[in-house]
């Protein structure tokens, strides 16, 4: 990945284990597209687990996805 992953915590303390897990998943993104130039991840405390991923790619629209368990 060209730029570092930006991990934001909302409503909970920063965790090195979560950082490592996010970095592992972010590294896999290069398999799908080698032009990713930004990766922002927000970890939020909610009644259920939630992840929001945002990708920016040159010449493409901004995309965001939410995954809930």
N, CA, C and O atoms as CSV, one atom per row, in Angstrom:
chain,resi,resn,atom,element,x,y,z
A,1,UNK,N,N,0.851,-1.165,0.000
A,1,UNK,CA,C,0.000,0.000,0.000
A,1,UNK,C,C,0.899,1.230,0.000
A,1,UNK,O,O,1.916,1.251,0.693
A,2,UNK,N,N,0.536,2.254,-0.768
A,2,UNK,CA,C,1.373,3.428,-0.932
A,2,UNK,C,C,1.443,4.300,0.316
A,2,UNK,O,O,2.511,4.814,0.648
A,3,UNK,N,N,0.332,4.473,1.005
A,3,UNK,CA,C,0.290,5.319,2.200
A,3,UNK,C,C,-0.059,4.479,3.421
A,3,UNK,O,O,-0.644,3.405,3.281
A,4,UNK,N,N,0.288,4.947,4.608
A,4,UNK,CA,C,-0.043,4.166,5.803
A,4,UNK,C,C,-1.546,4.125,6.055
A,4,UNK,O,O,-2.307,4.965,5.574
A,5,UNK,N,N,-1.933,3.142,6.806
A,5,UNK,CA,C,-3.336,2.975,7.193
A,5,UNK,C,C,-3.618,3.901,8.371
A,5,UNK,O,O,-2.858,3.933,9.339
A,6,UNK,N,N,-4.713,4.653,8.284
A,6,UNK,CA,C,-5.116,5.561,9.355
A,6,UNK,C,C,-6.219,4.874,10.159
A,6,UNK,O,O,-7.318,4.655,9.650
A,7,UNK,N,N,-5.922,4.533,11.421
A,7,UNK,CA,C,-6.874,3.841,12.282
A,7,UNK,C,C,-7.367,4.816,13.353
A,7,UNK,O,O,-6.572,5.389,14.098
A,8,UNK,N,N,-8.698,4.997,13.420
A,8,UNK,CA,C,-9.308,5.893,14.394
A,8,UNK,C,C,-10.173,5.078,15.342
A,8,UNK,O,O,-10.960,4.237,14.906
A,9,UNK,N,N,-10.027,5.327,16.640
A,9,UNK,CA,C,-10.841,4.659,17.656
A,9,UNK,C,C,-11.873,5.645,18.182
A,9,UNK,O,O,-11.550,6.789,18.502
A,10,UNK,N,N,-13.118,5.189,18.269
A,10,UNK,CA,C,-14.204,6.027,18.779
A,10,UNK,C,C,-14.941,5.267,19.878
A,10,UNK,O,O,-15.576,4.245,19.617
A,11,UNK,N,N,-14.850,5.773,21.110
A,11,UNK,CA,C,-15.586,5.169,22.209
A,11,UNK,C,C,-14.881,4.016,22.891
A,11,UNK,O,O,-15.486,3.359,23.739
A,12,UNK,N,N,-13.626,3.741,22.560
A,12,UNK,CA,C,-12.865,2.704,23.231
A,12,UNK,C,C,-11.375,3.019,23.151
A,12,UNK,O,O,-10.945,3.845,22.347
A,13,UNK,N,N,-10.610,2.361,23.981
A,13,UNK,CA,C,-9.173,2.597,24.029
A,13,UNK,C,C,-8.451,1.922,22.867
A,13,UNK,O,O,-8.881,0.883,22.364
A,14,UNK,N,N,-7.355,2.531,22.458
A,14,UNK,CA,C,-6.534,1.977,21.385
A,14,UNK,C,C,-5.981,0.625,21.801
A,14,UNK,O,O,-5.586,0.436,22.951
A,15,UNK,N,N,-5.953,-0.320,20.860
A,15,UNK,CA,C,-5.478,-1.668,21.138
A,15,UNK,C,C,-4.459,-2.075,20.075
A,15,UNK,O,O,-4.717,-1.954,18.877
A,16,UNK,N,N,-3.320,-2.548,20.516
A,16,UNK,CA,C,-2.285,-2.994,19.582
A,16,UNK,C,C,-2.743,-4.240,18.819
A,16,UNK,O,O,-2.398,-4.417,17.650
A,17,UNK,N,N,-3.514,-5.097,19.477
A,17,UNK,CA,C,-4.025,-6.303,18.809
A,17,UNK,C,C,-4.957,-5.922,17.655
A,17,UNK,O,O,-4.886,-6.505,16.573
A,18,UNK,N,N,-5.823,-4.948,17.893
A,18,UNK,CA,C,-6.731,-4.501,16.834
A,18,UNK,C,C,-5.936,-3.833,15.722
A,18,UNK,O,O,-6.211,-4.063,14.544
A,19,UNK,N,N,-4.948,-3.003,16.079
A,19,UNK,CA,C,-4.090,-2.377,15.064
A,19,UNK,C,C,-3.439,-3.430,14.172
A,19,UNK,O,O,-3.422,-3.288,12.949
A,20,UNK,N,N,-2.904,-4.484,14.783
A,20,UNK,CA,C,-2.252,-5.548,14.007
A,20,UNK,C,C,-3.243,-6.260,13.093
A,20,UNK,O,O,-2.916,-6.582,11.952
A,21,UNK,N,N,-4.449,-6.505,13.589
A,21,UNK,CA,C,-5.469,-7.164,12.767
A,21,UNK,C,C,-5.858,-6.288,11.576
A,21,UNK,O,O,-5.976,-6.782,10.455
A,22,UNK,N,N,-6.055,-4.995,11.815
A,22,UNK,CA,C,-6.403,-4.065,10.745
A,22,UNK,C,C,-5.284,-4.015,9.706
A,22,UNK,O,O,-5.556,-4.025,8.505
A,23,UNK,N,N,-4.044,-3.961,10.150
A,23,UNK,CA,C,-2.908,-3.910,9.228
A,23,UNK,C,C,-2.815,-5.186,8.390
A,23,UNK,O,O,-2.451,-5.134,7.215
A,24,UNK,N,N,-3.143,-6.325,8.991
A,24,UNK,CA,C,-3.141,-7.595,8.253
A,24,UNK,C,C,-4.176,-7.563,7.130
A,24,UNK,O,O,-3.887,-7.950,5.998
A,25,UNK,N,N,-5.380,-7.101,7.451
A,25,UNK,CA,C,-6.427,-7.019,6.430
A,25,UNK,C,C,-6.092,-5.960,5.376
A,25,UNK,O,O,-6.343,-6.169,4.190
A,26,UNK,N,N,-5.535,-4.840,5.794
A,26,UNK,CA,C,-5.194,-3.773,4.855
A,26,UNK,C,C,-4.123,-4.232,3.866
A,26,UNK,O,O,-4.166,-3.863,2.693
A,27,UNK,N,N,-3.180,-5.021,4.326
A,27,UNK,CA,C,-2.123,-5.523,3.443
A,27,UNK,C,C,-2.702,-6.407,2.342
A,27,UNK,O,O,-2.145,-6.480,1.246
A,28,UNK,N,N,-3.800,-7.068,2.623
A,28,UNK,CA,C,-4.437,-7.934,1.627
A,28,UNK,C,C,-5.094,-7.138,0.499
A,28,UNK,O,O,-5.341,-7.685,-0.576
A,29,UNK,N,N,-5.380,-5.856,0.729
A,29,UNK,CA,C,-6.035,-5.042,-0.298
A,29,UNK,C,C,-5.182,-4.897,-1.555
A,29,UNK,O,O,-5.722,-4.733,-2.649
A,30,UNK,N,N,-3.861,-4.956,-1.415
A,30,UNK,CA,C,-2.974,-4.841,-2.570
A,30,UNK,C,C,-3.200,-5.962,-3.582
A,30,UNK,O,O,-2.889,-5.796,-4.761
A,31,UNK,N,N,-3.732,-7.093,-3.142
A,31,UNK,CA,C,-4.018,-8.197,-4.055
A,31,UNK,C,C,-5.130,-7.833,-5.035
A,31,UNK,O,O,-5.173,-8.354,-6.150
A,32,UNK,N,N,-6.025,-6.943,-4.623
A,32,UNK,CA,C,-7.170,-6.583,-5.436
A,32,UNK,C,C,-6.907,-5.364,-6.315
A,32,UNK,O,O,-7.414,-5.269,-7.432
A,33,UNK,N,N,-6.118,-4.446,-5.800
A,33,UNK,CA,C,-5.829,-3.226,-6.560
A,33,UNK,C,C,-4.512,-2.642,-6.050
A,33,UNK,O,O,-4.368,-2.383,-4.855
A,34,UNK,N,N,-3.566,-2.438,-6.941
A,34,UNK,CA,C,-2.276,-1.902,-6.510
A,34,UNK,C,C,-2.227,-0.378,-6.594
A,34,UNK,O,O,-1.163,0.214,-6.411
A,35,UNK,N,N,-3.364,0.266,-6.868
A,35,UNK,CA,C,-3.418,1.721,-6.974
A,35,UNK,C,C,-4.119,2.370,-5.778
A,35,UNK,O,O,-4.464,3.550,-5.841
A,36,UNK,N,N,-4.335,1.631,-4.702
A,36,UNK,CA,C,-4.971,2.202,-3.513
A,36,UNK,C,C,-4.002,3.190,-2.889
A,36,UNK,O,O,-2.852,2.852,-2.607
A,37,UNK,N,N,-4.472,4.415,-2.674
A,37,UNK,CA,C,-3.566,5.427,-2.132
A,37,UNK,C,C,-3.995,5.941,-0.759
A,37,UNK,O,O,-3.381,6.861,-0.219
A,38,UNK,N,N,-5.041,5.353,-0.200
A,38,UNK,CA,C,-5.489,5.781,1.121
A,38,UNK,C,C,-6.354,4.689,1.743
A,38,UNK,O,O,-7.152,4.048,1.060
A,39,UNK,N,N,-6.184,4.489,3.044
A,39,UNK,CA,C,-7.010,3.520,3.760
A,39,UNK,C,C,-7.297,4.063,5.150
A,39,UNK,O,O,-6.393,4.159,5.980
A,40,UNK,N,N,-8.549,4.418,5.408
A,40,UNK,CA,C,-8.987,4.924,6.709
A,40,UNK,C,C,-9.910,3.888,7.344
A,40,UNK,O,O,-10.857,3.417,6.714
A,41,UNK,N,N,-9.627,3.541,8.588
A,41,UNK,CA,C,-10.439,2.560,9.302
A,41,UNK,C,C,-10.886,3.181,10.618
A,41,UNK,O,O,-10.065,3.708,11.369
A,42,UNK,N,N,-12.181,3.122,10.897
A,42,UNK,CA,C,-12.725,3.622,12.167
A,42,UNK,C,C,-13.232,2.432,12.969
A,42,UNK,O,O,-14.055,1.651,12.490
A,43,UNK,N,N,-12.733,2.303,14.193
A,43,UNK,CA,C,-13.180,1.264,15.105
A,43,UNK,C,C,-14.074,1.958,16.131
A,43,UNK,O,O,-13.626,2.837,16.868
A,44,UNK,N,N,-15.357,1.545,16.169
A,44,UNK,CA,C,-16.325,2.218,17.031
A,44,UNK,C,C,-16.936,1.252,18.026
A,44,UNK,O,O,-17.191,0.092,17.701
A,45,UNK,N,N,-17.172,1.733,19.242
A,45,UNK,CA,C,-17.866,0.958,20.259
A,45,UNK,C,C,-19.367,1.157,20.069
A,45,UNK,O,O,-19.870,2.274,20.191
A,46,UNK,N,N,-20.076,0.076,19.772
A,46,UNK,CA,C,-21.519,0.103,19.589
A,46,UNK,C,C,-22.105,-1.148,20.238
A,46,UNK,O,O,-21.354,-2.051,20.605
A,47,UNK,N,N,-23.421,-1.224,20.386
A,47,UNK,CA,C,-24.028,-2.413,20.986
A,47,UNK,C,C,-23.714,-3.695,20.207
A,47,UNK,O,O,-23.791,-4.787,20.771
A,48,UNK,N,N,-23.372,-3.585,18.954
A,48,UNK,CA,C,-22.980,-4.706,18.116
A,48,UNK,C,C,-21.673,-4.316,17.423
A,48,UNK,O,O,-21.346,-3.132,17.340
A,49,UNK,N,N,-20.929,-5.303,16.928
A,49,UNK,CA,C,-19.646,-4.981,16.292
A,49,UNK,C,C,-19.891,-4.365,14.927
A,49,UNK,O,O,-20.775,-4.797,14.189
A,50,UNK,N,N,-19.110,-3.363,14.601
A,50,UNK,CA,C,-19.279,-2.641,13.346
A,50,UNK,C,C,-17.924,-2.219,12.819
A,50,UNK,O,O,-17.040,-1.825,13.580
A,51,UNK,N,N,-17.769,-2.305,11.511
A,51,UNK,CA,C,-16.549,-1.852,10.856
A,51,UNK,C,C,-16.953,-0.967,9.689
A,51,UNK,O,O,-17.941,-1.245,9.010
A,52,UNK,N,N,-16.199,0.092,9.455
A,52,UNK,CA,C,-16.437,0.938,8.289
A,52,UNK,C,C,-15.113,1.088,7.564
A,52,UNK,O,O,-14.117,1.521,8.144
A,53,UNK,N,N,-15.112,0.728,6.297
A,53,UNK,CA,C,-13.898,0.790,5.504
A,53,UNK,C,C,-14.102,1.784,4.376
A,53,UNK,O,O,-15.163,1.824,3.753
A,54,UNK,N,N,-13.101,2.570,4.125
A,54,UNK,CA,C,-13.180,3.586,3.091
A,54,UNK,C,C,-11.950,3.481,2.202
A,54,UNK,O,O,-10.822,3.494,2.696
A,55,UNK,N,N,-12.160,3.378,0.901
A,55,UNK,CA,C,-11.062,3.246,-0.048
A,55,UNK,C,C,-11.083,4.398,-1.037
A,55,UNK,O,O,-12.150,4.837,-1.465
A,56,UNK,N,N,-9.902,4.886,-1.399
A,56,UNK,CA,C,-9.786,5.884,-2.449
A,56,UNK,C,C,-8.859,5.338,-3.516
A,56,UNK,O,O,-7.750,4.893,-3.220
A,57,UNK,N,N,-9.318,5.374,-4.756
A,57,UNK,CA,C,-8.509,4.902,-5.871
A,57,UNK,C,C,-8.475,5.976,-6.944
A,57,UNK,O,O,-9.487,6.633,-7.189
A,58,UNK,N,N,-7.337,6.165,-7.583
A,58,UNK,CA,C,-7.259,7.158,-8.648
A,58,UNK,C,C,-8.305,6.883,-9.732
A,58,UNK,O,O,-8.554,5.733,-10.092
A,59,UNK,N,N,-8.906,7.943,-10.237
A,59,UNK,CA,C,-9.871,7.867,-11.338
A,59,UNK,C,C,-11.115,7.054,-10.998
A,59,UNK,O,O,-11.801,6.575,-11.901
A,60,UNK,N,N,-11.413,6.893,-9.729
A,60,UNK,CA,C,-12.626,6.174,-9.334
A,60,UNK,C,C,-13.316,6.935,-8.228
A,60,UNK,O,O,-12.688,7.720,-7.518
A,61,UNK,N,N,-14.599,6.707,-8.082
A,61,UNK,CA,C,-15.365,7.352,-7.029
A,61,UNK,C,C,-14.985,6.814,-5.668
A,61,UNK,O,O,-14.478,5.700,-5.536
A,62,UNK,N,N,-15.242,7.634,-4.657
A,62,UNK,CA,C,-15.003,7.250,-3.270
A,62,UNK,C,C,-16.008,6.175,-2.883
A,62,UNK,O,O,-17.200,6.320,-3.153
A,63,UNK,N,N,-15.548,5.106,-2.258
A,63,UNK,CA,C,-16.433,4.029,-1.858
A,63,UNK,C,C,-16.283,3.765,-0.375
A,63,UNK,O,O,-15.184,3.844,0.174
A,64,UNK,N,N,-17.374,3.457,0.258
A,64,UNK,CA,C,-17.345,3.113,1.682
A,64,UNK,C,C,-18.266,1.920,1.882
A,64,UNK,O,O,-19.293,1.797,1.215
A,65,UNK,N,N,-17.897,1.055,2.792
A,65,UNK,CA,C,-18.705,-0.128,3.071
A,65,UNK,C,C,-18.808,-0.300,4.571
A,65,UNK,O,O,-17.849,-0.052,5.303
A,66,UNK,N,N,-19.967,-0.722,5.021
A,66,UNK,CA,C,-20.161,-1.033,6.434
A,66,UNK,C,C,-20.435,-2.511,6.571
A,66,UNK,O,O,-21.199,-3.083,5.794
A,67,UNK,N,N,-19.813,-3.133,7.559
A,67,UNK,CA,C,-20.009,-4.552,7.820
A,67,UNK,C,C,-20.423,-4.677,9.266
A,67,UNK,O,O,-19.754,-4.151,10.155
A,68,UNK,N,N,-21.522,-5.371,9.510
A,68,UNK,CA,C,-21.971,-5.593,10.889
A,68,UNK,C,C,-22.085,-7.079,11.134
A,68,UNK,O,O,-22.389,-7.849,10.223
A,69,UNK,N,N,-21.840,-7.475,12.360
A,69,UNK,CA,C,-21.947,-8.886,12.751
A,69,UNK,C,C,-23.121,-9.073,13.669
A,69,UNK,O,O,-23.385,-10.190,14.113
